[in-house]
Amino acid sequence: MIVLANTLSAVAMVLGTLLNLYFWIVVIAAVITWVRPDPYNPIVRTLRLLTEPVFYRVRKWLPFTYSSGLDFSPVIVLLAIELCNRIVVRSLAQYAAGLP
């Protein structure tokens, strides 16, 4: 059971770290859109490659997130990341801590 507890704890930590990293990627991608970024810049291309598929799905499922020229899909993605972080990761960590 110790092995299972340590494995679940490690999975929770890695998942939390990945969610935190993607959170900051979304924030940086949203801030970069406030200026006119060079579309050929490799950093901008990487950010778009990492975030645009998720933003597209949010815009497709929730069409009201894009209104009056403002795109609120990054906000929805950030809320979803935080929700997963607070529910899934914390529950997994608490479950791992409660194993004998």
Buried (B, 14 or more C-beta within 10 A) or exposed (E): EEEEBEEBBEBBBEBBEEBBEBBEBBEEBBEBBEEEBEEEEEEBEEBBEBBEEBBEEBBEEEEEBBEEEEBBBBBBBBEBBEEBBEEBBEEBBEBBEEEE
